[in-house]
């Protein structure tokens, strides 16, 4: 699948689709995060939110999804993301995000009732590729800067059903929002031979 046929909304937002590029508007103060209760005296403590636009399709069994993402990195935690979801308590996302270290980085969050948060590699520029592969209940997130060489950013397991929601997330937890760009999208029902390598 290389189009967005049979996609649906959780938290619908404004979109524009032109020449193979989908633009999803991220309203202000929206995210997916289930806070684990930790409170810090300094810095930003994430709130529990489930209000970011999630444009998804339902996929049965193993698959690989990849997409090229970009945005303008205005505010902390602004991100163009991909996500897999069983329900609001069990999900995971890979983000190309403006971090609280003021870097552009690939970031992953895995949630089983509470969320963790793991910064990955910093990337120069405003554009990257994100990929997720599923084999059974095992998943891996990958990133690339050239669409040829993908590197693992997270390997994890989730207690999910055979059919799950898979798609794109536009987030702006702290900022005023803005456009998130997605192009060169593909979604294939296949089983990778090496999930850590994503192929």
Backbone as a printed PyTorch tensor [residue, N CA C, xyz], in Angstrom:
tensor([[[  0.8420,  -1.1890,   0.0000],
         [  0.0000,   0.0000,   0.0000],
         [  0.8840,   1.2480,   0.0000]],

        [[  0.6810,   2.1280,  -0.9740],
         [  1.4610,   3.3590,  -1.0550],
         [  0.5790,   4.6000,  -0.9990]],

        [[ -0.6720,   4.4190,  -0.6290],
         [ -1.5880,   5.5430,  -0.4870],
         [ -2.2540,   5.4560,   0.8780]],

        [[ -3.1360,   6.4100,   1.1400],
         [ -3.8000,   6.4520,   2.4380],
         [ -5.2570,   6.0050,   2.3330]],

        [[ -5.5210,   5.0520,   1.4320],
         [ -6.8480,   4.4630,   1.3610],
         [ -7.1220,   3.6880,   2.6450]],

        [[ -8.3760,   3.6900,   3.0600],
         [ -8.8250,   2.9490,   4.2460],
         [ -8.1910,   3.4530,   5.5410]],

        [[ -7.7710,   4.7120,   5.5700],
         [ -7.2730,   5.3170,   6.8070],
         [ -8.4150,   6.0150,   7.5440]],

        [[ -8.2950,   6.0490,   8.8680],
         [ -9.2980,   6.6680,   9.7280],
         [ -8.6040,   7.5720,  10.7420]],

        [[ -9.4140,   8.3250,  11.4680],
         [ -8.8840,   9.2890,  12.4370],
         [ -9.1770,   8.9000,  13.8750]],

        [[ -8.1870,   9.0840,  14.7090],
         [ -8.3760,   9.2660,  16.1400],
         [ -7.8900,  10.6800,  16.4210]],

        [[ -8.7670,  11.5610,  16.8750],
         [ -8.4630,  12.9850,  17.0530],
         [ -8.2170,  13.6650,  15.6970]],

        [[ -9.2610,  13.7910,  14.9230],
         [ -9.1650,  14.3090,  13.5600],
         [ -8.5680,  15.7100,  13.5190]],

        [[ -7.7550,  15.9620,  12.4960],
         [ -7.1570,  17.2740,  12.2990],
         [ -7.2560,  17.6710,  10.8360]],

        [[ -6.7550,  18.8640,  10.5410],
         [ -6.7350,  19.3620,   9.1720],
         [ -5.6100,  18.6840,   8.3900]],

        [[ -5.8920,  18.3660,   7.1180],
         [ -4.8840,  17.7420,   6.2790],
         [ -4.8760,  18.3810,   4.9000]],

        [[ -3.7540,  18.1910,   4.2290],
         [ -3.6240,  18.5730,   2.8250],
         [ -2.7920,  17.4990,   2.1370]],

        [[ -3.2690,  17.0040,   0.9960],
         [ -2.5580,  15.9630,   0.2760],
         [ -2.2960,  16.4450,  -1.1380]],

        [[ -1.0020,  16.5150,  -1.5000],
         [ -0.6460,  17.0470,  -2.8070],
         [  0.6510,  16.4040,  -3.2860]],

        [[  0.6450,  15.8890,  -4.5100],
         [  1.8350,  15.3000,  -5.1310],
         [  2.5040,  14.2460,  -4.2460]],

        [[  1.6780,  13.4170,  -3.6060],
         [  2.2030,  12.3270,  -2.7960],
         [  2.6320,  12.7010,  -1.4020]],

        [[  2.4660,  13.9650,  -1.0150],
         [  2.8390,  14.4020,   0.3300],
         [  1.5860,  14.7050,   1.1370]],

        [[  1.5040,  14.1140,   2.3160],
         [  0.4160,  14.3750,   3.2430],
         [  0.9000,  15.3410,   4.3140]],

        [[  0.1680,  16.4080,   4.5270],
         [  0.4710,  17.3620,   5.5930],
         [ -0.6350,  17.2790,   6.6300]],

        [[ -0.2600,  16.9920,   7.8660],
         [ -1.2060,  16.9390,   8.9820],
         [ -0.8900,  18.0920,   9.9170]],

        [[ -1.9140,  18.8630,  10.2600],
         [ -1.7220,  19.9760,  11.1900],
         [ -1.7630,  19.4660,  12.6280]],

        [[ -0.7450,  19.8110,  13.4100],
         [ -0.6940,  19.4790,  14.8320],
         [ -1.1820,  20.6810,  15.6270]],

        [[ -2.3600,  20.6150,  16.2470],
         [ -2.8050,  21.7170,  17.1030],
         [ -1.8890,  21.8620,  18.3230]],

        [[ -2.0140,  22.9650,  19.0120],
         [ -1.1640,  23.1890,  20.1840],
         [ -1.5500,  22.2770,  21.3460]],

        [[ -0.5360,  21.9390,  22.1490],
         [ -0.6860,  21.1850,  23.3900],
         [ -1.3360,  19.8240,  23.1670]],

        [[ -0.8390,  19.0760,  22.1790],
         [ -1.3830,  17.7450,  21.9020],
         [ -0.2450,  16.7220,  21.8570]],

        [[ -0.5450,  15.4870,  22.3200],
         [  0.4900,  14.4640,  22.4090],
         [ -0.1580,  13.1120,  22.6930]],

        [[  0.6390,  12.0650,  22.6190],
         [  0.3290,  10.7730,  23.2150],
         [  1.4180,  10.4980,  24.2410]],

        [[  1.0460,  10.4410,  25.5090],
         [  1.9900,  10.1230,  26.5760],
         [  1.2030,   9.7580,  27.8260]],

        [[  1.5970,   8.6560,  28.4800],
         [  0.9710,   8.2200,  29.7370],
         [  1.9940,   8.3920,  30.8430]],

        [[  1.9330,   9.4930,  31.5610],
         [  2.9510,   9.8280,  32.5450],
         [  3.0470,   8.7550,  33.6230]],

        [[  4.2890,   8.4240,  34.0010],
         [  4.5040,   7.3800,  35.0040],
         [  4.4710,   7.9130,  36.4260]],

        [[  4.1510,   9.1730,  36.5960],
         [  4.0030,   9.7470,  37.9280],
         [  5.1990,  10.5270,  38.4130]],

        [[  6.3190,  10.4660,  37.6760],
         [  7.5290,  11.1650,  38.1080],
         [  7.3480,  12.6720,  37.9800]],

        [[  7.7220,  13.3960,  39.0200],
         [  7.6530,  14.8560,  39.0340],
         [  9.0540,  15.4000,  39.3010]],

        [[  9.4680,  16.3700,  38.5060],
         [ 10.7890,  16.9590,  38.6700],
         [ 10.6610,  18.4060,  39.1300]],

        [[ 11.6380,  18.8700,  39.9080],
         [ 11.6320,  20.2640,  40.3480],
         [ 11.9320,  21.2040,  39.1970]],

        [[ 12.7300,  20.7370,  38.2390],
         [ 13.0690,  21.5570,  37.0810],
         [ 12.8150,  20.7680,  35.8070]],

        [[ 12.6620,  21.4960,  34.7280],
         [ 12.4380,  20.8560,  33.4440],
         [ 10.9560,  20.6220,  33.1830]],

        [[ 10.6850,  19.9780,  32.0720],
         [  9.3140,  19.7480,  31.6480],
         [  8.8910,  18.3370,  32.0270]],

        [[  7.8610,  18.2270,  32.8330],
         [  7.3030,  16.9300,  33.1730],
         [  6.1330,  16.6470,  32.2400]],

        [[  6.2050,  15.6020,  31.4360],
         [  5.1160,  15.3410,  30.4850],
         [  3.7940,  15.0800,  31.1840]],

        [[  2.7430,  15.6350,  30.6270],
         [  1.4030,  15.3420,  31.1020],
         [  0.8840,  14.0890,  30.4070]],

        [[ -0.1180,  13.4550,  30.9960],
         [ -0.7770,  12.3340,  30.3390],
         [ -1.7720,  12.8850,  29.3320]],

        [[ -1.5110,  12.6320,  28.0630],
         [ -2.3520,  13.1380,  26.9830],
         [ -2.6070,  12.0330,  25.9610]],

        [[ -3.7960,  12.0670,  25.3790],
         [ -4.1530,  11.1500,  24.2960],
         [ -4.8900,  11.9140,  23.2060]],

        [[ -4.4330,  13.1230,  22.9200],
         [ -5.2290,  14.0080,  22.0650],
         [ -4.5500,  14.3950,  20.7510]],

        [[ -3.4090,  13.8090,  20.4220],
         [ -2.7450,  14.1530,  19.1600],
         [ -3.4750,  13.5060,  17.9800]],

        [[ -3.4760,  14.1410,  16.8190],
         [ -4.0660,  13.5280,  15.6270],
         [ -3.3140,  12.2510,  15.2420]],

        [[ -4.0520,  11.1530,  15.1290],
         [ -3.5060,   9.8610,  14.7250],
         [ -4.2870,   9.3970,  13.5000]],

        [[ -3.6110,   9.3440,  12.3660],
         [ -4.2120,   8.9440,  11.0920],
         [ -3.7470,   7.5240,  10.8150]],

        [[ -4.6650,   6.5620,  10.8800],
         [ -4.2600,   5.1680,  10.9520],
         [ -5.1060,   4.2750,  10.0600]],

        [[ -4.5670,   3.0900,   9.8210],
         [ -5.2980,   1.9970,   9.2180],
         [ -5.1020,   0.7800,  10.1070]],

        [[ -5.9690,  -0.2130,   9.9600],
         [ -5.8290,  -1.4450,  10.7320],
         [ -5.0880,  -2.4810,   9.8920]],

        [[ -4.1040,  -3.1030,  10.5110],
         [ -3.2460,  -4.0640,   9.8190],
         [ -3.2830,  -5.3830,  10.5780]],

        [[ -3.4630,  -6.4620,   9.8320],
         [ -3.5010,  -7.7960,  10.4090],
         [ -2.1630,  -8.4970,  10.1680]],

        [[ -1.5370,  -8.9690,  11.2290],
         [ -0.3090,  -9.7430,  11.0960],
         [  0.9370,  -8.8970,  10.8950]],

        [[  1.9760,  -9.5270,  10.3680],
         [  3.2770,  -8.8770,  10.2260],
         [  3.2590,  -7.8380,   9.1070]],

        [[  4.0980,  -6.8180,   9.2530],
         [  4.1280,  -5.7440,   8.2570],
         [  5.4150,  -4.9430,   8.4070]],

        [[  5.6510,  -4.0860,   7.4160],
         [  6.6760,  -3.0420,   7.4840],
         [  6.0480,  -1.7620,   6.9640]],

        [[  6.1460,  -0.6880,   7.7510],
         [  5.6800,   0.6240,   7.3080],
         [  6.8380,   1.6090,   7.3830]],

        [[  6.9850,   2.4310,   6.3420],
         [  8.0030,   3.4790,   6.3830],
         [  7.4810,   4.7390,   5.7140]],

        [[  8.0320,   5.8730,   6.1450],
         [  7.6060,   7.1570,   5.6080],
         [  8.7070,   8.1850,   5.8600]],

        [[  8.8060,   9.1430,   4.9610],
         [  9.7400,  10.2590,   5.1190],
         [  9.0040,  11.3890,   5.8250]],

        [[  9.5860,  11.9330,   6.8800],
         [  8.9010,  12.9450,   7.6930],
         [  9.7510,  14.2070,   7.8000]],

        [[  9.0670,  15.3310,   7.9910],
         [  9.7590,  16.6060,   8.2060],
         [  8.8190,  17.5900,   8.8770]],

        [[  9.4180,  18.5910,   9.5130],
         [  8.6620,  19.7250,  10.0820],
         [  9.6660,  20.8090,  10.4240]],

        [[  9.1910,  21.9060,  11.0280],
         [ 10.0790,  23.0600,  11.1970],
         [ 10.7060,  23.1780,  12.5860]],

        [[ 10.4620,  22.2360,  13.4860],
         [ 11.1730,  22.1660,  14.7700],
         [ 11.1030,  23.4910,  15.5480]],

        [[  9.9160,  24.0170,  15.7110],
         [  9.7710,  25.3020,  16.4150],
         [  9.8900,  25.1650,  17.9270]],

        [[  9.1700,  24.2090,  18.4960],
         [  9.0310,  24.1370,  19.9500],
         [  9.4420,  22.7670,  20.4740]],

        [[  9.8130,  22.7100,  21.7560],
         [ 10.2360,  21.4700,  22.3940],
         [  9.1670,  20.3950,  22.2580]],

        [[  9.5940,  19.2130,  21.8520],
         [  8.7720,  18.0100,  21.6490],
         [  7.9110,  18.0720,  20.3940]],

        [[  8.0140,  19.1250,  19.5830],
         [  7.3710,  19.0810,  18.2640],
         [  7.8860,  17.8580,  17.5210]],

        [[  6.9760,  17.1340,  16.8490],
         [  7.4020,  15.9200,  16.1830],
         [  6.4560,  15.5240,  15.0680]],

        [[  7.0270,  14.9130,  14.0370],
         [  6.3020,  14.0880,  13.0810],
         [  6.6280,  12.6460,  13.4410]],

        [[  5.6000,  11.8280,  13.6460],
         [  5.7950,  10.5180,  14.2660],
         [  5.0290,   9.4270,  13.5330]],

        [[  5.4140,   8.1810,  13.8300],
         [  4.6340,   7.0190,  13.4320],
         [  4.2500,   6.2590,  14.6950]],

        [[  3.1500,   5.4890,  14.6230],
         [  2.6830,   4.8140,  15.8330],
         [  2.0110,   3.4960,  15.4980]],

        [[  2.1540,   2.5410,  16.4330],
         [  1.3830,   1.3030,  16.4350],
         [  0.5770,   1.2880,  17.7230]],

        [[ -0.6840,   0.7870,  17.6510],
         [ -1.5620,   0.9040,  18.8150],
         [ -2.5350,  -0.2710,  18.9120]],

        [[ -2.6210,  -0.8230,  20.1150],
         [ -3.7140,  -1.7310,  20.4560],
         [ -4.9010,  -0.9260,  20.9570]],

        [[ -4.6440,  -0.0640,  21.9560],
         [ -5.6580,   0.8200,  22.5230],
         [ -4.9240,   1.9670,  23.2080]],

        [[ -5.6370,   2.7960,  23.9440],
         [ -5.0140,   3.9760,  24.5490],
         [ -4.0250,   3.6310,  25.6600]],

        [[ -4.0170,   2.3850,  26.1190],
         [ -3.0870,   1.9620,  27.1620],
         [ -1.8760,   1.2040,  26.6310]],

        [[ -1.9540,   0.7210,  25.3920],
         [ -0.8800,  -0.1060,  24.8220],
         [ -0.5690,   0.3960,  23.4210]],

        [[  0.5870,   1.0350,  23.2770],
         [  0.9800,   1.6120,  21.9910],
         [  2.4650,   1.9730,  22.0290]],

        [[  3.0040,   2.2980,  20.8670],
         [  4.3940,   2.7600,  20.7800],
         [  4.5260,   3.7030,  19.6000]],

        [[  5.4330,   4.6690,  19.7290],
         [  5.6380,   5.6280,  18.6400],
         [  7.1240,   5.8970,  18.4530]],

        [[  7.4710,   6.1870,  17.1940],
         [  8.8030,   6.6640,  16.8350],
         [  8.6490,   8.0740,  16.3030]],

        [[  9.4750,   8.9920,  16.7920],
         [  9.3120,  10.4140,  16.5100],
         [ 10.5920,  11.0010,  15.9150]],

        [[ 10.4230,  11.9600,  15.0290],
         [ 11.5270,  12.8380,  14.6500],
         [ 11.2140,  14.1630,  15.3100]],

        [[ 11.9330,  14.4810,  16.3680],
         [ 11.4750,  15.4230,  17.3830],
         [ 12.5180,  16.4850,  17.7110]],

        [[ 12.0170,  17.6520,  18.0910],
         [ 12.8780,  18.6490,  18.7230],
         [ 12.9150,  18.3330,  20.2090]],

        [[ 14.0830,  17.9070,  20.6920],
         [ 14.1850,  17.4260,  22.0650],
         [ 14.3640,  18.5840,  23.0430]],

        [[ 14.2920,  18.2420,  24.3250],
         [ 14.5400,  19.2380,  25.3730],
         [ 16.0280,  19.5240,  25.5300]],

        [[ 16.8790,  18.8990,  24.7140],
         [ 18.2960,  19.2440,  24.6190],
         [ 18.5570,  20.1360,  23.4040]],

        [[ 17.4620,  20.5850,  22.7640],
         [ 17.5040,  21.4620,  21.5950],
         [ 18.2060,  20.7950,  20.4190]],

        [[ 17.9790,  19.4990,  20.2590],
         [ 18.4990,  18.7630,  19.1170],
         [ 17.3360,  18.2620,  18.2630]],

        [[ 17.6520,  17.8950,  17.0190],
         [ 16.7180,  17.1570,  16.1750],
         [ 17.1070,  15.6910,  16.3010]],

        [[ 16.2240,  14.8610,  16.8430],
         [ 16.6040,  13.4850,  17.1540],
         [ 15.4630,  12.5220,  16.8740]],

        [[ 15.8370,  11.2600,  16.6530],
         [ 14.8360,  10.2010,  16.6070],
         [ 14.5990,   9.7510,  18.0490]],

        [[ 13.3410,   9.7060,  18.4330],
         [ 12.9340,   9.4500,  19.8100],
         [ 11.8720,   8.3580,  19.7980]],

        [[ 11.9130,   7.4580,  20.7670],
         [ 10.8940,   6.4130,  20.8360],
         [ 10.2260,   6.4050,  22.2080]],

        [[  8.9480,   6.0510,  22.1950],
         [  8.1570,   5.9040,  23.4110],
         [  7.3920,   4.5960,  23.2990]],

        [[  7.5470,   3.7290,  24.2980],
         [  6.8000,   2.4800,  24.3590],
         [  5.9080,   2.5310,  25.5930]],

        [[  4.6270,   2.2460,  25.4030],
         [  3.6380,   2.4120,  26.4660],
         [  2.8740,   1.1270,  26.7060]],

        [[  2.9540,   0.6310,  27.9430],
         [  2.0850,  -0.4280,  28.4210],
         [  1.4910,   0.0760,  29.7260]],

        [[  0.4770,   0.9080,  29.5950],
         [ -0.2000,   1.6260,  30.6760],
         [  0.5970,   2.8330,  31.1650]],

        [[  1.9120,   2.7550,  31.2350],
         [  2.7380,   3.9420,  31.4550],
         [  3.7760,   4.0220,  30.3470]],

        [[  4.2250,   5.2430,  30.0730],
         [  5.1460,   5.4850,  28.9670],
         [  6.5770,   5.6320,  29.4470]],

        [[  7.5090,   5.0850,  28.6580],
         [  8.9080,   5.4510,  28.8260],
         [  9.2420,   6.5050,  27.7800]],

        [[ 10.4860,   6.9180,  27.7040],
         [ 10.8850,   7.9660,  26.7610],
         [ 12.3750,   7.8190,  26.5060]],

        [[ 12.7490,   7.5310,  25.2540],
         [ 14.1550,   7.2460,  24.9500],
         [ 14.6180,   8.0650,  23.7540]],

        [[ 15.5460,   9.0000,  23.9930],
         [ 16.1510,   9.7430,  22.8960],
         [ 17.1530,   8.8580,  22.1650]],

        [[ 17.0870,   8.9270,  20.8140],
         [ 18.0500,   8.2140,  19.9960],
         [ 19.0540,   9.1740,  19.3870]],

        [[ 19.4910,   8.8640,  18.1850],
         [ 20.5430,   9.6430,  17.5330],
         [ 20.0580,  11.0320,  17.1430]],

        [[ 20.9610,  11.9980,  17.2650],
         [ 20.7140,  13.3280,  16.7170],
         [ 20.9270,  13.2960,  15.2150]],

        [[ 20.1290,  14.0910,  14.4930],
         [ 20.1900,  14.1270,  13.0370],
         [ 20.2670,  15.5790,  12.5750]],

        [[ 21.1910,  15.8630,  11.6920],
         [ 21.2800,  17.1960,  11.1050],
         [ 20.1330,  17.3890,  10.1090]],

        [[ 19.5460,  18.5560,  10.1310],
         [ 18.4860,  18.8520,   9.1790],
         [ 17.0980,  18.5890,   9.7280]],

        [[ 16.0970,  18.8020,   8.8640],
         [ 14.7000,  18.7280,   9.2780],
         [ 13.9580,  17.5450,   8.6660]],

        [[ 14.6810,  16.5980,   8.0710],
         [ 14.0390,  15.5180,   7.3420],
         [ 14.6930,  14.1830,   7.6910]],

        [[ 13.8690,  13.1470,   7.8340],
         [ 14.3780,  11.7980,   8.1140],
         [ 13.3250,  10.7870,   7.6890]],

        [[ 13.7430,   9.5280,   7.6310],
         [ 12.8350,   8.4190,   7.3780],
         [ 12.6060,   7.6670,   8.6790]],

        [[ 11.3600,   7.2540,   8.9080],
         [ 11.0090,   6.4140,  10.0480],
         [ 10.3900,   5.1240,   9.5360]],

        [[ 10.6800,   4.0230,  10.2210],
         [ 10.1560,   2.7180,   9.8260],
         [  9.7760,   1.9160,  11.0620]],

        [[  8.7250,   1.1150,  10.9470],
         [  8.3710,   0.1480,  11.9820],
         [  8.1330,  -1.1930,  11.3100]],

        [[  8.6530,  -2.2600,  11.9340],
         [  8.4540,  -3.6220,  11.4570],
         [  7.8600,  -4.4560,  12.5870]],

        [[  6.9030,  -5.3250,  12.2200],
         [  6.2940,  -6.2270,  13.1940],
         [  6.5280,  -7.6780,  12.7830]],

        [[  6.8990,  -8.5120,  13.7700],
         [  6.9290,  -9.9630,  13.6210],
         [  6.2930, -10.5350,  14.8860]],

        [[  5.0840, -11.0320,  14.7640],
         [  4.3610, -11.5000,  15.9460],
         [  4.0650, -10.3330,  16.8830]],

        [[  4.4380, -10.4900,  18.1390],
         [  4.2840,  -9.3930,  19.0970],
         [  5.5860,  -8.6350,  19.3180]],

        [[  6.5700,  -8.8610,  18.4410],
         [  7.8230,  -8.1160,  18.4820],
         [  7.7950,  -7.0090,  17.4330]],

        [[  8.3660,  -5.8730,  17.7920],
         [  8.3960,  -4.7110,  16.9210],
         [  9.7930,  -4.1040,  16.9440]],

        [[ 10.1270,  -3.3940,  15.8640],
         [ 11.3580,  -2.6110,  15.8400],
         [ 11.1070,  -1.3130,  15.0980]],

        [[ 11.6290,  -0.2270,  15.6630],
         [ 11.6520,   1.0730,  14.9970],
         [ 13.0280,   1.2710,  14.3740]],

        [[ 13.0390,   1.8420,  13.1710],
         [ 14.2850,   2.1550,  12.4750],
         [ 14.2210,   3.5830,  11.9410]],

        [[ 15.4040,   4.1500,  11.6650],
         [ 15.4760,   5.4730,  11.0590],
         [ 16.5100,   5.4530,   9.9470]],

        [[ 16.3940,   6.4190,   9.0390],
         [ 17.3470,   6.5610,   7.9470],
         [ 17.4200,   8.0210,   7.5420]],

        [[ 18.5520,   8.4060,   6.9910],
         [ 18.6940,   9.7470,   6.4140],
         [ 18.7720,   9.7190,   4.8990]],

        [[ 18.8170,   8.4930,   4.3270],
         [ 18.9810,   8.4050,   2.8710],
         [ 18.0110,   7.4250,   2.1970]],

        [[ 17.1050,   6.8270,   2.9860],
         [ 16.1150,   5.8630,   2.4840],
         [ 16.7420,   4.5500,   2.0260]],

        [[ 18.0380,   4.3980,   2.2080],
         [ 18.7340,   3.1780,   1.8140],
         [ 19.2400,   2.4010,   3.0320]],

        [[ 19.8680,   3.1100,   3.9360],
         [ 20.4600,   2.4830,   5.1150],
         [ 19.6180,   2.8110,   6.3440]],

        [[ 18.9330,   1.7910,   6.8680],
         [ 18.0940,   1.9630,   8.0500],
         [ 18.7950,   1.3770,   9.2680]],

        [[ 18.6990,   2.0680,  10.3970],
         [ 19.3580,   1.6690,  11.6330],
         [ 18.3250,   1.5150,  12.7390]],

        [[ 18.5080,   0.5090,  13.5720],
         [ 17.5460,   0.2630,  14.6400],
         [ 17.6290,   1.3370,  15.7150]],

        [[ 16.4890,   1.8630,  16.0940],
         [ 16.4270,   2.7830,  17.2240],
         [ 15.7310,   2.1640,  18.4330]],

        [[ 14.9590,   1.0800,  18.2230],
         [ 14.2690,   0.4490,  19.3570],
         [ 13.7580,  -0.9260,  18.9430]],

        [[ 13.9910,  -1.9320,  19.7820],
         [ 13.3990,  -3.2560,  19.6340],
         [ 12.6050,  -3.5310,  20.9000]],

        [[ 11.3570,  -3.9810,  20.7550],
         [ 10.4800,  -4.0980,  21.9260],
         [  9.3540,  -5.0770,  21.6300]],

        [[  8.6280,  -5.4360,  22.6760],
         [  7.4460,  -6.2850,  22.5630],
         [  6.2450,  -5.5730,  23.1500]],

        [[  5.0660,  -5.8560,  22.5920],
         [  3.8190,  -5.3150,  23.0960],
         [  2.7740,  -6.4250,  23.1500]],

        [[  1.9180,  -6.4180,  24.1890],
         [  0.8380,  -7.4020,  24.2750],
         [ -0.3390,  -6.9740,  23.3980]],

        [[ -0.2350,  -7.2280,  22.1030],
         [ -1.2220,  -6.7310,  21.1410],
         [ -2.0010,  -7.8920,  20.5220]],

        [[ -3.0650,  -7.5270,  19.8210],
         [ -3.8730,  -8.4950,  19.0940],
         [ -3.2950,  -8.7080,  17.6970]],

        [[ -3.8770,  -9.6430,  16.9540],
         [ -3.4300,  -9.8980,  15.5900],
         [ -3.6190,  -8.6640,  14.7100]],

        [[ -4.6950,  -7.9250,  14.9400],
         [ -4.9720,  -6.7060,  14.1820],
         [ -4.7430,  -5.4970,  15.0690]],

        [[ -3.9510,  -4.5360,  14.5810],
         [ -3.6630,  -3.3240,  15.3560],
         [ -3.7950,  -2.0990,  14.4620]],

        [[ -3.8130,  -0.9440,  15.0950],
         [ -3.8220,   0.3280,  14.3770],
         [ -2.3840,   0.7470,  14.0760]],

        [[ -2.1450,   1.2040,  12.8630],
         [ -0.8100,   1.5950,  12.4190],
         [ -0.9350,   2.8870,  11.6280]],

        [[ -0.1020,   3.8970,  11.9340],
         [ -0.2230,   5.1220,  11.1550],
         [  0.6840,   6.2450,  11.6020]],

        [[  0.2030,   7.4690,  11.3860],
         [  0.9900,   8.6920,  11.5140],
         [  0.4250,   9.5670,  12.6270]],

        [[  1.3350,  10.1860,  13.3850],
         [  0.9520,  11.0790,  14.4830],
         [  1.6200,  12.4300,  14.2890]],

        [[  0.8590,  13.4960,  14.5330],
         [  1.3950,  14.8670,  14.5260],
         [  1.2820,  15.4170,  15.9350]],

        [[  2.4130,  15.7980,  16.5550],
         [  2.3570,  16.2170,  17.9550],
         [  3.0280,  17.5760,  18.1750]],

        [[  2.5200,  18.2470,  19.2140],
         [  3.0630,  19.5390,  19.6560],
         [  2.7120,  19.7100,  21.1310]],

        [[  3.3590,  18.9500,  22.0280],
         [  2.9540,  18.9440,  23.4370],
         [  3.1170,  20.2710,  24.1620]],

        [[  4.1710,  21.0190,  23.8320],
         [  4.4630,  22.2520,  24.5530],
         [  4.2480,  23.5070,  23.7160]],

        [[  4.2090,  23.3490,  22.4080],
         [  4.2280,  24.5050,  21.5280],
         [  2.8760,  24.9000,  20.9800]],

        [[  2.9280,  25.7650,  19.9780],
         [  1.7250,  26.3370,  19.3900],
         [  1.2100,  25.5450,  18.1950]],

        [[  1.8940,  24.4630,  17.8490],
         [  1.4380,  23.6150,  16.7650],
         [  2.0230,  24.0090,  15.4260]],

        [[  1.6540,  23.2310,  14.4040],
         [  2.1590,  23.5080,  13.0660],
         [  2.0130,  22.2940,  12.1760]],

        [[  2.4670,  22.4200,  10.9440],
         [  2.3360,  21.3630,   9.9480],
         [  3.4020,  20.2880,  10.1330]],

        [[  2.9920,  19.0370,   9.9360],
         [  3.8960,  17.8970,   9.9300],
         [  3.7590,  17.2230,   8.5580]],

        [[  4.8970,  16.9550,   7.9130],
         [  4.9130,  16.4950,   6.5240],
         [  5.2960,  15.0130,   6.4470]],

        [[  4.5500,  14.2590,   5.6090],
         [  4.7730,  12.8260,   5.4280],
         [  4.7320,  12.5230,   3.9350]],

        [[  5.7870,  11.9210,   3.4110],
         [  5.8060,  11.5580,   1.9960],
         [  6.5690,  10.2550,   1.8020]],

        [[  6.4950,   9.7150,   0.5780],
         [  7.1260,   8.4270,   0.2620],
         [  6.6760,   7.3430,   1.2400]],

        [[  5.3660,   7.3130,   1.4710],
         [  4.7690,   6.3610,   2.4080],
         [  4.6280,   4.9860,   1.7650]],

        [[  4.9310,   3.9410,   2.5320],
         [  4.6550,   2.5800,   2.0830],
         [  4.2930,   1.7120,   3.2790]],

        [[  3.4010,   0.7550,   3.0340],
         [  2.9660,  -0.1930,   4.0580],
         [  2.8070,  -1.5480,   3.3800]],

        [[  3.6080,  -2.5230,   3.8190],
         [  3.6120,  -3.8370,   3.1990],
         [  3.3210,  -4.9130,   4.2290]],

        [[  2.4080,  -5.8110,   3.9020],
         [  2.1910,  -7.0000,   4.7210],
         [  3.2690,  -8.0220,   4.3770]],

        [[  4.3030,  -8.0940,   5.1920],
         [  5.3680,  -9.0600,   4.9870],
         [  6.0810,  -9.2990,   6.3070]],

        [[  6.8170, -10.3990,   6.3620],
         [  7.5910, -10.7490,   7.5510],
         [  9.0680, -10.5670,   7.2430]],

        [[  9.7230,  -9.6650,   7.9580],
         [ 11.1530,  -9.4750,   7.7310],
         [ 11.9250, -10.6570,   8.2970]],

        [[ 13.0790, -10.9560,   7.7000],
         [ 13.9130, -12.0630,   8.1610],
         [ 14.6830, -11.6950,   9.4230]],

        [[ 15.0530, -10.4120,   9.5450],
         [ 15.8160,  -9.9270,  10.6990],
         [ 15.1600,  -8.6510,  11.1930]],

        [[ 14.3830,  -8.7460,  12.2640],
         [ 13.6110,  -7.5760,  12.7070],
         [ 14.5240,  -6.4670,  13.2160]],

        [[ 15.6770,  -6.8080,  13.7800],
         [ 16.5970,  -5.7570,  14.2460],
         [ 17.1600,  -4.9570,  13.0750]],

        [[ 17.3610,  -5.6270,  11.9560],
         [ 17.8240,  -4.9450,  10.7520],
         [ 16.6750,  -4.3370,   9.9620]],

        [[ 15.4610,  -4.8250,  10.2140],
         [ 14.3020,  -4.3020,   9.5200],
         [ 14.1610,  -4.7670,   8.0890]],

        [[ 14.7600,  -5.9230,   7.7830],
         [ 14.6760,  -6.4360,   6.4030],
         [ 14.9010,  -7.9460,   6.3960]]])
